[in-house]
């Protein structure tokens, strides 16, 4: 096997052993999906057209991305730097930048698996229609994934240790999930909160995924917002990243 593939394999084992991504990023939102799908009142049509449960499916997909991007990946990478792993790798033929790439690849693979499982569970278990605009859904999901990964890399660059990285990710997670519609759906928010939501990464992601789920291609604004987060946070992470 090539060194890169061996590194990805090793990072996969370590990520699964850490349990943050698989347990909290996949298991918990999947359990929440099943619980919400089992509540009869949530399967009744809303004023927005679809049922409340159908609106929650994209939100829980974003829940998965948020855990992976804001918690699992940065905590793992900051731990590597804190323990001197990245510094020691600079003295070997394996470039430490490959560790970042391997972690991104592993967490992206987990996110793809979670996406398939969530959509299959919603479809087969509760009769939710698959996204009516698949192309738009894929574009929105890819941009949301890129935005959350770039934010995670920025947390990795700035956090001095695992504790602060976990704290930063937690502080960002709850308001982001609020604006994604986890507690109050977007169409039920006051106009001011809707405006704010549209400029947050998970709020823009929810708008894009819900539009694609209903058959429309996501609007320009949420896609541009996600792209802007990706570019700005990636550039900042590159600028301030420290190997030791």
C-alpha positions as CSV (number, residue, x, y, z in Angstrom):
1,X,0.0,0.0,0.0
2,X,1.1,3.6,-0.6
3,X,2.2,5.7,2.4
4,X,-0.8,7.9,1.9
5,X,-3.3,5.0,1.9
6,X,-1.6,3.6,5.0
7,X,-2.0,6.9,6.7
8,X,-5.6,7.1,5.8
9,X,-6.2,3.6,7.1
10,X,-4.4,4.4,10.4
11,X,-6.4,7.6,10.8
12,X,-9.6,5.7,10.1
13,X,-8.8,3.3,13.0
14,X,-7.9,6.1,15.3
15,X,-11.1,8.1,14.4
16,X,-13.4,5.1,15.0
17,X,-11.6,4.4,18.3
18,X,-12.1,8.0,19.4
19,X,-15.9,7.5,19.0
20,X,-16.7,11.2,18.9
21,X,-17.5,11.2,15.1
22,X,-19.2,7.7,14.9
23,X,-21.1,7.9,18.2
24,X,-22.1,11.6,18.5
25,X,-21.8,12.5,14.8
26,X,-23.7,9.5,13.4
27,X,-25.3,7.5,16.2
28,X,-27.0,10.3,18.1
29,X,-28.5,12.2,15.1
30,X,-29.6,8.9,13.7
31,X,-31.4,8.0,17.0
32,X,-32.9,11.5,17.0
33,X,-34.1,10.9,13.4
34,X,-35.8,7.7,14.4
35,X,-37.4,9.3,17.5
36,X,-38.7,12.3,15.5
37,X,-40.0,10.1,12.7
38,X,-42.0,8.1,15.3
39,X,-43.9,11.2,16.6
40,X,-47.3,11.3,14.7
41,X,-47.8,15.1,15.0
42,X,-44.4,15.7,13.3
43,X,-45.6,13.8,10.2
44,X,-48.5,16.2,9.6
45,X,-48.1,18.8,6.8
46,X,-47.0,22.3,7.9
47,X,-47.8,25.7,6.6
48,X,-44.6,25.5,4.6
49,X,-45.9,22.4,2.7
50,X,-43.8,19.4,3.8
51,X,-44.2,17.8,7.2
52,X,-42.1,18.9,10.2
53,X,-40.2,15.6,10.1
54,X,-39.3,16.1,6.4
55,X,-37.9,19.5,7.3
56,X,-35.8,18.0,10.1
57,X,-34.1,15.4,7.9
58,X,-31.7,18.0,6.3
59,X,-31.1,19.6,9.7
60,X,-30.0,16.2,11.2
61,X,-27.7,15.7,8.2
62,X,-26.1,19.1,9.1
63,X,-25.9,17.9,12.7
64,X,-23.6,15.2,11.5
65,X,-21.4,17.6,9.6
66,X,-21.3,20.0,12.6
67,X,-20.1,17.3,15.0
68,X,-17.4,16.1,12.6
69,X,-16.2,19.5,11.6
70,X,-16.4,21.4,14.9
71,X,-15.5,18.7,17.3
72,X,-14.2,15.4,16.1
73,X,-11.6,16.5,13.6
74,X,-10.2,19.6,15.3
75,X,-9.9,17.8,18.7
76,X,-8.0,14.9,17.1
77,X,-5.6,17.2,15.2
78,X,-5.0,19.5,18.1
79,X,-4.2,16.5,20.2
80,X,-1.6,15.4,17.6
81,X,0.1,18.8,17.8
82,X,-0.2,19.0,21.6
83,X,1.5,15.6,21.9
84,X,4.3,16.5,19.4
85,X,3.1,14.0,16.7
86,X,3.1,16.7,13.9
87,X,6.5,18.0,15.0
88,X,8.0,14.6,14.9
89,X,6.5,13.8,11.5
90,X,8.4,16.8,10.1
91,X,11.6,14.8,10.6
92,X,10.3,11.8,8.5
93,X,9.6,11.4,4.8
94,X,5.8,11.6,5.6
95,X,4.8,15.2,5.4
96,X,2.6,16.2,8.4
97,X,0.3,18.0,6.0
98,X,-0.8,14.5,4.9
99,X,-2.2,13.9,8.4
100,X,-4.6,16.9,7.8
101,X,-5.5,15.4,4.4
102,X,-6.1,12.0,5.9
103,X,-8.3,13.4,8.7
104,X,-10.3,15.4,6.2
105,X,-10.7,12.3,4.0
106,X,-11.7,10.0,6.9
107,X,-14.3,12.5,8.3
108,X,-15.7,13.1,4.8
109,X,-16.1,9.4,4.3
110,X,-18.0,9.2,7.6
111,X,-20.2,12.1,6.5
112,X,-21.0,10.4,3.2
113,X,-21.9,7.2,5.0
114,X,-24.1,9.1,7.4
115,X,-25.8,10.9,4.6
116,X,-26.7,7.6,2.9
117,X,-27.9,6.0,6.2
118,X,-30.0,9.0,7.2
119,X,-31.7,9.3,3.8
120,X,-32.3,5.5,3.6
121,X,-33.7,5.5,7.1
122,X,-36.0,8.4,6.4
123,X,-37.2,6.8,3.1
124,X,-37.5,3.2,4.1
125,X,-38.6,3.7,7.7
126,X,-40.9,6.7,7.5
127,X,-41.7,7.2,3.8
128,X,-39.9,10.5,3.4
129,X,-39.3,11.3,-0.2
130,X,-35.7,11.4,-1.4
131,X,-34.4,14.9,-2.4
132,X,-36.4,16.0,-5.4
133,X,-33.5,17.9,-6.9
134,X,-30.5,15.5,-6.4
135,X,-28.0,17.8,-8.2
136,X,-29.0,20.7,-6.0
137,X,-28.9,18.6,-2.9
138,X,-25.4,17.3,-3.7
139,X,-24.1,20.8,-4.4
140,X,-25.5,22.1,-1.2
141,X,-24.2,19.2,0.8
142,X,-20.7,19.5,-0.7
143,X,-20.5,23.2,0.0
144,X,-21.8,22.7,3.6
145,X,-19.2,20.0,4.1
146,X,-16.4,22.2,2.8
147,X,-17.6,25.1,5.0
148,X,-17.7,23.0,8.2
149,X,-14.3,21.3,7.4
150,X,-12.7,24.7,6.8
151,X,-14.1,26.0,10.1
152,X,-12.7,22.9,11.8
153,X,-9.3,23.5,10.3
154,X,-9.4,27.1,11.6
155,X,-10.2,25.8,15.1
156,X,-7.3,23.4,14.7
157,X,-5.0,26.3,13.7
158,X,-6.0,28.6,16.6
159,X,-6.7,26.3,19.6
160,X,-3.7,25.8,21.9
161,X,-4.8,22.4,23.2
162,X,-7.6,19.8,23.1
163,X,-9.5,21.4,25.9
164,X,-9.8,24.8,24.2
165,X,-10.5,23.1,20.8
166,X,-13.4,21.2,22.4
167,X,-14.7,24.4,24.1
168,X,-14.5,26.4,20.9
169,X,-16.3,23.7,18.9
170,X,-19.1,23.5,21.6
171,X,-19.6,27.2,21.8
172,X,-20.0,27.3,18.0
173,X,-22.1,24.2,17.7
174,X,-25.2,25.3,19.7
175,X,-25.9,28.7,18.0
176,X,-25.1,27.2,14.6
177,X,-27.6,24.4,15.2
178,X,-30.2,26.8,16.4
179,X,-29.9,28.8,13.2
180,X,-30.0,25.5,11.2
181,X,-33.5,24.9,12.7
182,X,-32.9,22.2,15.3
183,X,-35.1,23.8,17.9
184,X,-37.1,26.3,15.8
185,X,-37.7,25.7,12.1
186,X,-36.5,28.4,9.7
187,X,-40.0,29.3,8.5
188,X,-41.2,29.7,12.1
189,X,-38.4,32.2,13.1
190,X,-39.0,35.9,13.3
191,X,-37.8,37.8,10.2
192,X,-34.7,39.1,12.0
193,X,-33.6,35.6,13.0
194,X,-34.3,34.4,9.4
195,X,-32.0,37.0,8.1
196,X,-29.2,36.1,10.6
197,X,-29.7,32.4,9.9
198,X,-29.2,32.9,6.2
199,X,-25.6,34.2,6.8
200,X,-24.6,31.4,9.2
201,X,-22.9,28.3,7.7
202,X,-25.5,25.8,9.0
203,X,-28.4,28.2,8.4
204,X,-27.4,28.6,4.8
205,X,-26.8,24.8,4.5
206,X,-30.3,24.1,5.9
207,X,-31.9,26.5,3.4
208,X,-30.0,24.9,0.5
209,X,-30.7,21.3,1.5
210,X,-34.4,22.0,2.2
211,X,-34.9,23.8,-1.1
212,X,-33.3,20.8,-2.9
213,X,-35.4,18.3,-0.9
214,X,-38.5,20.1,-2.2
215,X,-37.4,20.1,-5.8
216,X,-35.8,23.5,-6.2
217,X,-32.1,24.2,-6.9
218,X,-30.7,26.1,-4.0
219,X,-30.7,29.8,-4.3
220,X,-27.5,31.8,-5.0
221,X,-27.3,33.4,-1.6
222,X,-26.9,30.3,0.6
223,X,-24.4,28.8,-1.9
224,X,-22.3,32.0,-1.9
225,X,-22.4,32.1,1.9
226,X,-21.1,28.6,2.2
227,X,-18.5,29.2,-0.4
228,X,-17.4,32.4,1.4
229,X,-17.0,30.6,4.7
230,X,-14.9,27.9,2.9
231,X,-12.6,30.3,1.3
232,X,-12.1,32.7,4.2
233,X,-11.7,30.0,6.9
234,X,-9.4,27.9,4.8
235,X,-7.2,30.9,4.0
236,X,-7.1,31.9,7.7
237,X,-6.3,28.3,8.8
238,X,-3.4,28.2,6.3
239,X,-2.1,31.6,7.5
240,X,-2.2,30.7,11.3
241,X,-1.6,27.0,11.3
242,X,1.1,25.8,13.7
243,X,2.8,22.4,13.5
244,X,4.0,22.6,17.1
